[in-house]
Every structure is written in structure tokens, then in C-alpha cells.
Amino acid sequence: MARDWDAEFEISAEVAARLIDRQFPALAPAKLSTLGVGWDNVAFLVDGRFVFRFPRRPIAVELIERESQVLPVLAPHLPFPIPAPEHIGIPSEDYPYPFAGYALIPGITACRHTWSGEDRARTAAPLARFLAALHGIPVDDRTLAWAPRDDIGRADMKKRVPRVKERLGTIAPQLGDLNAMPLLELVDRLASSPPRTEAPRWIHGDLYARHVLVDESHRLCGVIDWGDVHLGDTALDLSIAWSFLPASARDAFREEYGPIDDATWNRARFRAIHYGAMLITYGAGIGDDAIRTAGEYALRAAGTCTN
């Protein structure tokens, strides 16, 4: 049975190197190592300087193209590095999709670190500053005319609530001492949160521990994987305060970010539960304990805290 994250097209390092050599001769002979395999893309580290991402399915093609269009617009406004597309590859007889290369941002994805509560709490202010800057980027009429929107209903509670409840029911036997019933009841309560009525803002759209880079001292140093970037509901990004931070740090996050109304905060909490259930399923499916652990933390943090 096919799973959501199964690839529709696999690309080897050998084929990727051949494509890079052919289309970007200045990098030849490219020396590749596999950096990571995600839901939509496989990433290779090239010559220790660049990250090349290759879609694993047709839907990811649009996401690569979206990054190439949007990220140069956002980067000057942000306090931490984000990927800067420098090499845009085109389909060929060896590979059917476009691909892209970015300068490497040094750091480790936050899901690969071992975190204490104090370490997590110290990220509250820089995460909030980053999101305040992103969500505060001006959106004029010209931007509204071309910018991507939430075309798959990421913030659509009517669409997402049944899926999250189904997934929670499926993973319930794996949750150990974390009882699924209170989580299901919480999802029902959060489902009544009204949708966003304010003008859409630029958002990352898929912000969780795997897409946050930190250094060896647990300091935020970059945000990656922007394929879901669009004009939409800020709650999707604010969910990281529920999925990654301890309860003790959320007030500091909100103070640094600025006013967040209750409806937005509740939608953010729902999104964190969504991530928790999804990451447990995904991590177990691909045998990635770090991803699974990130999901378990998100469920505990969002599901058992009341503030």
C-alpha cells in the first residue's frame, strides 16, 4: 500500500552528479553526499558548499519553483538566513523535474539535537523575532496579484480536524502513557476556533523542528524547506510555540512576537497537534526516531498544557 511520503521518482547520487555537471559546469566534477530524504525532496550536499534539492514527486515541482520565486523577496527582511536559490536546474532525459541548488546554511536541524527544557526556552525569543519579521513583511496589491495562497487547505479546520482525529485514533496504541482520548477532546474544542479574518501574511507554512537550524550551542541559525511558503494564516507558523517550546517559554514567545489573539493561538495549538500525529506516523514509517520523537514532544506539549 502506497504511503503519502513514498517517492514517485527516485534519483541516485550518481544521476544527480551527472545532472549538476552537465547543467552547471563550474561545479564539475560535483562531489555529492546524501544530506537527507524528506517527504517531497531528496537533498544532496555538493562540494561541501551547496545543497541541491530534487523533487521525489510531481507535486514538489511547484514547491521548488515557489521557493525560487518567493525566497529572494523575503530574505532581506529576515534576521536569520534562509535558502537562497543560486542554481536552477531543468528537466532532462535522466530526470523529469526541475531542481535547485542553494548555498549551504551551516547548522543542524533542531530535531537532531538533544534538548533540555532550558535550551528550548532560550529559543523562544529568537523564534518569535524571526516570525514577527516574516509576518510583518509588507504585502501590497502587486504582491497579492502573484503570491501563492493556501491552495491545499492547510488552515481549513473543517478539512483538517477529521484527518487529525483519524490519525490520532490510528496511533493511539503507540502513545504509551499519553492518552489519546483527552487529545481527541481537545481537538474537538479547538475545532470551534474561528478562521482568520485579517489580511493574509507571508508565512513559512510548514514550520517545525526539522525545518529549524541551530548551532552546537542550540542557537537558532537558519530556517529551511520553504516549499509551503504562501500568503496565509499566521497560526500555521505560530504552532511552533506549541510543538517545540516548553509551556514556561510561551509567554516570552508571545511578548517578543507581539499581540496574538485567542483564536489564532488556538488554531496554532491545533496545528501543533496535527504535526505531532503526523510526525509520529511518518517517523515510524521511515524508521526515523528523531522525527518520531519530535512528534511525541509536540503532542505532549500541545496536548497536556493549558496555557
Contacts in CASP RR format, 6 or more apart in sequence:
PFRMAT RR
TARGET T0000
AUTHOR 0000-0000-0000
METHOD contacts of the structure
MODEL  1
MARDWDAEFEISAEVAARLIDRQFPALAPAKLSTLGVGWDNVAFLVDGRF
VFRFPRRPIAVELIERESQVLPVLAPHLPFPIPAPEHIGIPSEDYPYPFA
GYALIPGITACRHTWSGEDRARTAAPLARFLAALHGIPVDDRTLAWAPRD
DIGRADMKKRVPRVKERLGTIAPQLGDLNAMPLLELVDRLASSPPRTEAP
RWIHGDLYARHVLVDESHRLCGVIDWGDVHLGDTALDLSIAWSFLPASAR
DAFREEYGPIDDATWNRARFRAIHYGAMLITYGAGIGDDAIRTAGEYALR
AAGTCTN
3 285 0 8 1.000
4 39 0 8 1.000
5 38 0 8 1.000
5 39 0 8 1.000
5 282 0 8 1.000
5 286 0 8 1.000
7 42 0 8 1.000
7 56 0 8 1.000
7 57 0 8 1.000
8 56 0 8 1.000
8 57 0 8 1.000
8 58 0 8 1.000
9 55 0 8 1.000
9 56 0 8 1.000
9 57 0 8 1.000
9 95 0 8 1.000
9 96 0 8 1.000
9 97 0 8 1.000
10 42 0 8 1.000
10 56 0 8 1.000
11 42 0 8 1.000
11 54 0 8 1.000
11 56 0 8 1.000
11 95 0 8 1.000
13 32 0 8 1.000
13 33 0 8 1.000
13 34 0 8 1.000
13 44 0 8 1.000
15 94 0 8 1.000
15 95 0 8 1.000
16 32 0 8 1.000
16 44 0 8 1.000
16 52 0 8 1.000
16 54 0 8 1.000
16 95 0 8 1.000
16 99 0 8 1.000
17 29 0 8 1.000
17 30 0 8 1.000
17 31 0 8 1.000
17 32 0 8 1.000
18 94 0 8 1.000
19 89 0 8 1.000
19 92 0 8 1.000
19 94 0 8 1.000
19 95 0 8 1.000
19 99 0 8 1.000
20 27 0 8 1.000
20 28 0 8 1.000
20 30 0 8 1.000
20 32 0 8 1.000
20 46 0 8 1.000
20 52 0 8 1.000
20 87 0 8 1.000
21 27 0 8 1.000
21 28 0 8 1.000
21 29 0 8 1.000
21 30 0 8 1.000
22 92 0 8 1.000
23 87 0 8 1.000
23 89 0 8 1.000
23 90 0 8 1.000
23 92 0 8 1.000
24 30 0 8 1.000
24 87 0 8 1.000
24 89 0 8 1.000
27 46 0 8 1.000
27 47 0 8 1.000
27 50 0 8 1.000
27 87 0 8 1.000
30 46 0 8 1.000
30 47 0 8 1.000
31 46 0 8 1.000
31 47 0 8 1.000
31 48 0 8 1.000
32 44 0 8 1.000
32 45 0 8 1.000
32 46 0 8 1.000
32 52 0 8 1.000
33 44 0 8 1.000
33 45 0 8 1.000
34 42 0 8 1.000
34 43 0 8 1.000
34 44 0 8 1.000
34 45 0 8 1.000
35 43 0 8 1.000
35 44 0 8 1.000
35 45 0 8 1.000
35 51 0 8 1.000
36 42 0 8 1.000
36 43 0 8 1.000
37 43 0 8 1.000
37 56 0 8 1.000
37 286 0 8 1.000
38 56 0 8 1.000
39 282 0 8 1.000
40 55 0 8 1.000
40 56 0 8 1.000
40 57 0 8 1.000
40 59 0 8 1.000
40 60 0 8 1.000
40 63 0 8 1.000
40 227 0 8 1.000
41 53 0 8 1.000
41 54 0 8 1.000
41 55 0 8 1.000
41 56 0 8 1.000
41 60 0 8 1.000
41 63 0 8 1.000
41 64 0 8 1.000
42 53 0 8 1.000
42 54 0 8 1.000
42 56 0 8 1.000
43 51 0 8 1.000
43 52 0 8 1.000
43 53 0 8 1.000
43 54 0 8 1.000
44 51 0 8 1.000
44 52 0 8 1.000
44 54 0 8 1.000
45 51 0 8 1.000
45 104 0 8 1.000
46 52 0 8 1.000
46 101 0 8 1.000
48 104 0 8 1.000
49 103 0 8 1.000
49 104 0 8 1.000
50 86 0 8 1.000
50 87 0 8 1.000
50 101 0 8 1.000
50 102 0 8 1.000
50 103 0 8 1.000
50 104 0 8 1.000
51 83 0 8 1.000
51 101 0 8 1.000
51 102 0 8 1.000
51 103 0 8 1.000
51 104 0 8 1.000
51 105 0 8 1.000
52 87 0 8 1.000
52 99 0 8 1.000
52 100 0 8 1.000
52 101 0 8 1.000
52 102 0 8 1.000
53 64 0 8 1.000
53 99 0 8 1.000
53 100 0 8 1.000
53 101 0 8 1.000
53 102 0 8 1.000
54 95 0 8 1.000
54 97 0 8 1.000
54 99 0 8 1.000
55 61 0 8 1.000
55 63 0 8 1.000
55 64 0 8 1.000
55 97 0 8 1.000
55 98 0 8 1.000
55 99 0 8 1.000
58 97 0 8 1.000
60 97 0 8 1.000
61 97 0 8 1.000
61 98 0 8 1.000
63 227 0 8 1.000
63 228 0 8 1.000
64 97 0 8 1.000
64 98 0 8 1.000
64 99 0 8 1.000
64 100 0 8 1.000
64 227 0 8 1.000
65 98 0 8 1.000
66 148 0 8 1.000
66 226 0 8 1.000
66 227 0 8 1.000
66 229 0 8 1.000
66 230 0 8 1.000
67 83 0 8 1.000
67 85 0 8 1.000
67 100 0 8 1.000
67 226 0 8 1.000
67 227 0 8 1.000
67 229 0 8 1.000
68 85 0 8 1.000
68 88 0 8 1.000
68 100 0 8 1.000
70 147 0 8 1.000
70 148 0 8 1.000
70 202 0 8 1.000
70 226 0 8 1.000
70 229 0 8 1.000
71 82 0 8 1.000
71 83 0 8 1.000
71 84 0 8 1.000
71 85 0 8 1.000
71 226 0 8 1.000
71 229 0 8 1.000
72 84 0 8 1.000
72 85 0 8 1.000
74 82 0 8 1.000
74 134 0 8 1.000
74 137 0 8 1.000
74 202 0 8 1.000
74 229 0 8 1.000
75 81 0 8 1.000
75 82 0 8 1.000
75 84 0 8 1.000
77 133 0 8 1.000
77 134 0 8 1.000
77 136 0 8 1.000
77 137 0 8 1.000
78 130 0 8 1.000
78 133 0 8 1.000
78 134 0 8 1.000
78 223 0 8 1.000
79 126 0 8 1.000
79 129 0 8 1.000
79 130 0 8 1.000
79 133 0 8 1.000
80 126 0 8 1.000
80 130 0 8 1.000
80 220 0 8 1.000
80 221 0 8 1.000
80 222 0 8 1.000
80 223 0 8 1.000
81 105 0 8 1.000
81 221 0 8 1.000
81 222 0 8 1.000
81 223 0 8 1.000
82 105 0 8 1.000
82 222 0 8 1.000
82 223 0 8 1.000
82 224 0 8 1.000
82 226 0 8 1.000
83 102 0 8 1.000
83 103 0 8 1.000
83 105 0 8 1.000
83 224 0 8 1.000
83 226 0 8 1.000
84 102 0 8 1.000
84 103 0 8 1.000
85 100 0 8 1.000
85 101 0 8 1.000
85 102 0 8 1.000
86 101 0 8 1.000
86 102 0 8 1.000
86 103 0 8 1.000
87 100 0 8 1.000
87 101 0 8 1.000
87 102 0 8 1.000
88 98 0 8 1.000
88 99 0 8 1.000
88 100 0 8 1.000
88 101 0 8 1.000
89 98 0 8 1.000
89 99 0 8 1.000
89 100 0 8 1.000
89 101 0 8 1.000
90 98 0 8 1.000
91 97 0 8 1.000
91 98 0 8 1.000
105 213 0 8 1.000
105 221 0 8 1.000
105 222 0 8 1.000
105 224 0 8 1.000
106 213 0 8 1.000
106 215 0 8 1.000
106 221 0 8 1.000
107 213 0 8 1.000
107 214 0 8 1.000
107 215 0 8 1.000
107 221 0 8 1.000
107 222 0 8 1.000
108 213 0 8 1.000
108 214 0 8 1.000
108 215 0 8 1.000
108 216 0 8 1.000
109 209 0 8 1.000
109 210 0 8 1.000
109 211 0 8 1.000
109 212 0 8 1.000
109 213 0 8 1.000
109 214 0 8 1.000
109 224 0 8 1.000
110 123 0 8 1.000
110 209 0 8 1.000
110 210 0 8 1.000
110 212 0 8 1.000
110 213 0 8 1.000
110 214 0 8 1.000
110 244 0 8 1.000
111 208 0 8 1.000
111 209 0 8 1.000
111 210 0 8 1.000
111 290 0 8 1.000
111 291 0 8 1.000
111 293 0 8 1.000
111 294 0 8 1.000
112 290 0 8 1.000
113 119 0 8 1.000
113 214 0 8 1.000
113 218 0 8 1.000
115 218 0 8 1.000
117 246 0 8 1.000
117 248 0 8 1.000
119 218 0 8 1.000
120 244 0 8 1.000
120 245 0 8 1.000
120 246 0 8 1.000
120 249 0 8 1.000
121 245 0 8 1.000
121 246 0 8 1.000
121 248 0 8 1.000
121 249 0 8 1.000
121 252 0 8 1.000
122 218 0 8 1.000
122 219 0 8 1.000
123 214 0 8 1.000
123 218 0 8 1.000
123 219 0 8 1.000
123 220 0 8 1.000
123 244 0 8 1.000
123 245 0 8 1.000
123 249 0 8 1.000
124 241 0 8 1.000
124 245 0 8 1.000
124 249 0 8 1.000
124 250 0 8 1.000
124 252 0 8 1.000
124 253 0 8 1.000
124 256 0 8 1.000
125 252 0 8 1.000
125 253 0 8 1.000
125 256 0 8 1.000
126 219 0 8 1.000
126 220 0 8 1.000
127 212 0 8 1.000
127 220 0 8 1.000
127 240 0 8 1.000
127 241 0 8 1.000
127 244 0 8 1.000
127 245 0 8 1.000
127 253 0 8 1.000
128 241 0 8 1.000
128 252 0 8 1.000
128 253 0 8 1.000
128 254 0 8 1.000
128 255 0 8 1.000
128 256 0 8 1.000
128 257 0 8 1.000
128 258 0 8 1.000
129 256 0 8 1.000
129 257 0 8 1.000
130 220 0 8 1.000
130 223 0 8 1.000
131 207 0 8 1.000
131 234 0 8 1.000
131 237 0 8 1.000
131 238 0 8 1.000
131 240 0 8 1.000
131 257 0 8 1.000
132 256 0 8 1.000
132 257 0 8 1.000
132 258 0 8 1.000
134 201 0 8 1.000
134 202 0 8 1.000
134 203 0 8 1.000
134 204 0 8 1.000
134 237 0 8 1.000
135 201 0 8 1.000
135 202 0 8 1.000
135 203 0 8 1.000
135 234 0 8 1.000
135 237 0 8 1.000
136 201 0 8 1.000
136 202 0 8 1.000
137 201 0 8 1.000
137 202 0 8 1.000
139 147 0 8 1.000
139 199 0 8 1.000
139 200 0 8 1.000
139 201 0 8 1.000
139 202 0 8 1.000
139 231 0 8 1.000
143 231 0 8 1.000
144 231 0 8 1.000
147 202 0 8 1.000
147 230 0 8 1.000
147 231 0 8 1.000
148 229 0 8 1.000
148 230 0 8 1.000
148 231 0 8 1.000
149 200 0 8 1.000
149 230 0 8 1.000
149 231 0 8 1.000
149 232 0 8 1.000
150 156 0 8 1.000
150 200 0 8 1.000
150 230 0 8 1.000
150 231 0 8 1.000
150 232 0 8 1.000
150 233 0 8 1.000
151 230 0 8 1.000
153 159 0 8 1.000
153 160 0 8 1.000
154 160 0 8 1.000
154 205 0 8 1.000
154 228 0 8 1.000
154 233 0 8 1.000
154 236 0 8 1.000
155 195 0 8 1.000
155 196 0 8 1.000
155 232 0 8 1.000
155 233 0 8 1.000
155 235 0 8 1.000
155 236 0 8 1.000
155 267 0 8 1.000
155 271 0 8 1.000
157 190 0 8 1.000
157 191 0 8 1.000
157 193 0 8 1.000
157 195 0 8 1.000
157 267 0 8 1.000
157 270 0 8 1.000
160 270 0 8 1.000
160 274 0 8 1.000
161 187 0 8 1.000
161 188 0 8 1.000
161 191 0 8 1.000
161 270 0 8 1.000
164 187 0 8 1.000
164 270 0 8 1.000
164 273 0 8 1.000
164 274 0 8 1.000
164 277 0 8 1.000
165 184 0 8 1.000
165 187 0 8 1.000
167 277 0 8 1.000
167 278 0 8 1.000
167 281 0 8 1.000
168 180 0 8 1.000
168 183 0 8 1.000
168 184 0 8 1.000
168 187 0 8 1.000
168 273 0 8 1.000
168 277 0 8 1.000
169 180 0 8 1.000
169 184 0 8 1.000
170 281 0 8 1.000
171 180 0 8 1.000
171 277 0 8 1.000
171 280 0 8 1.000
171 281 0 8 1.000
172 180 0 8 1.000
174 280 0 8 1.000
174 284 0 8 1.000
175 280 0 8 1.000
175 296 0 8 1.000
175 299 0 8 1.000
178 296 0 8 1.000
178 299 0 8 1.000
178 300 0 8 1.000
178 304 0 8 1.000
182 303 0 8 1.000
182 304 0 8 1.000
183 273 0 8 1.000
183 299 0 8 1.000
183 303 0 8 1.000
186 273 0 8 1.000
186 303 0 8 1.000
187 270 0 8 1.000
187 273 0 8 1.000
190 266 0 8 1.000
190 267 0 8 1.000
190 269 0 8 1.000
190 270 0 8 1.000
190 273 0 8 1.000
191 270 0 8 1.000
193 263 0 8 1.000
193 266 0 8 1.000
193 267 0 8 1.000
193 270 0 8 1.000
194 263 0 8 1.000
195 233 0 8 1.000
195 267 0 8 1.000
196 232 0 8 1.000
196 233 0 8 1.000
196 234 0 8 1.000
196 235 0 8 1.000
196 263 0 8 1.000
196 264 0 8 1.000
196 267 0 8 1.000
200 230 0 8 1.000
200 231 0 8 1.000
200 232 0 8 1.000
200 233 0 8 1.000
201 231 0 8 1.000
201 232 0 8 1.000
201 234 0 8 1.000
202 229 0 8 1.000
202 230 0 8 1.000
202 231 0 8 1.000
202 232 0 8 1.000
203 229 0 8 1.000
203 230 0 8 1.000
203 231 0 8 1.000
203 232 0 8 1.000
203 233 0 8 1.000
203 234 0 8 1.000
203 236 0 8 1.000
203 237 0 8 1.000
204 211 0 8 1.000
204 223 0 8 1.000
204 226 0 8 1.000
204 228 0 8 1.000
204 229 0 8 1.000
204 236 0 8 1.000
204 237 0 8 1.000
205 228 0 8 1.000
205 229 0 8 1.000
205 230 0 8 1.000
205 236 0 8 1.000
205 237 0 8 1.000
206 225 0 8 1.000
206 227 0 8 1.000
206 228 0 8 1.000
206 236 0 8 1.000
207 223 0 8 1.000
207 236 0 8 1.000
207 237 0 8 1.000
207 239 0 8 1.000
207 240 0 8 1.000
208 239 0 8 1.000
208 240 0 8 1.000
208 243 0 8 1.000
208 244 0 8 1.000
208 275 0 8 1.000
208 279 0 8 1.000
208 294 0 8 1.000
208 298 0 8 1.000
209 240 0 8 1.000
209 243 0 8 1.000
209 244 0 8 1.000
209 294 0 8 1.000
209 297 0 8 1.000
210 225 0 8 1.000
210 291 0 8 1.000
210 294 0 8 1.000
211 223 0 8 1.000
211 224 0 8 1.000
211 225 0 8 1.000
212 220 0 8 1.000
212 222 0 8 1.000
212 223 0 8 1.000
212 224 0 8 1.000
212 240 0 8 1.000
212 244 0 8 1.000
213 220 0 8 1.000
213 221 0 8 1.000
213 222 0 8 1.000
213 223 0 8 1.000
213 224 0 8 1.000
214 220 0 8 1.000
214 221 0 8 1.000
215 221 0 8 1.000
233 264 0 8 1.000
233 267 0 8 1.000
234 264 0 8 1.000
235 264 0 8 1.000
235 265 0 8 1.000
235 267 0 8 1.000
235 268 0 8 1.000
235 271 0 8 1.000
236 268 0 8 1.000
236 271 0 8 1.000
238 257 0 8 1.000
238 260 0 8 1.000
238 264 0 8 1.000
238 265 0 8 1.000
238 268 0 8 1.000
239 268 0 8 1.000
239 269 0 8 1.000
239 270 0 8 1.000
239 271 0 8 1.000
239 272 0 8 1.000
239 274 0 8 1.000
239 275 0 8 1.000
240 272 0 8 1.000
241 249 0 8 1.000
241 250 0 8 1.000
241 253 0 8 1.000
241 254 0 8 1.000
241 268 0 8 1.000
242 250 0 8 1.000
242 268 0 8 1.000
242 269 0 8 1.000
242 271 0 8 1.000
242 272 0 8 1.000
242 273 0 8 1.000
242 298 0 8 1.000
242 301 0 8 1.000
242 302 0 8 1.000
242 305 0 8 1.000
243 271 0 8 1.000
243 272 0 8 1.000
243 275 0 8 1.000
243 276 0 8 1.000
243 294 0 8 1.000
243 295 0 8 1.000
243 297 0 8 1.000
243 298 0 8 1.000
243 301 0 8 1.000
243 302 0 8 1.000
244 297 0 8 1.000
244 298 0 8 1.000
244 301 0 8 1.000
245 253 0 8 1.000
245 301 0 8 1.000
246 301 0 8 1.000
247 301 0 8 1.000
247 305 0 8 1.000
247 307 0 8 1.000
250 307 0 8 1.000
251 307 0 8 1.000
254 260 0 8 1.000
254 265 0 8 1.000
260 268 0 8 1.000
269 302 0 8 1.000
269 303 0 8 1.000
272 298 0 8 1.000
272 301 0 8 1.000
272 302 0 8 1.000
273 298 0 8 1.000
273 299 0 8 1.000
273 302 0 8 1.000
273 303 0 8 1.000
275 295 0 8 1.000
275 298 0 8 1.000
276 294 0 8 1.000
276 295 0 8 1.000
276 296 0 8 1.000
276 298 0 8 1.000
276 299 0 8 1.000
276 302 0 8 1.000
277 295 0 8 1.000
277 299 0 8 1.000
278 295 0 8 1.000
279 291 0 8 1.000
279 292 0 8 1.000
279 294 0 8 1.000
279 295 0 8 1.000
279 298 0 8 1.000
280 292 0 8 1.000
280 295 0 8 1.000
280 296 0 8 1.000
280 299 0 8 1.000
282 288 0 8 1.000
282 291 0 8 1.000
282 292 0 8 1.000
283 289 0 8 1.000
283 291 0 8 1.000
283 292 0 8 1.000
284 292 0 8 1.000
END
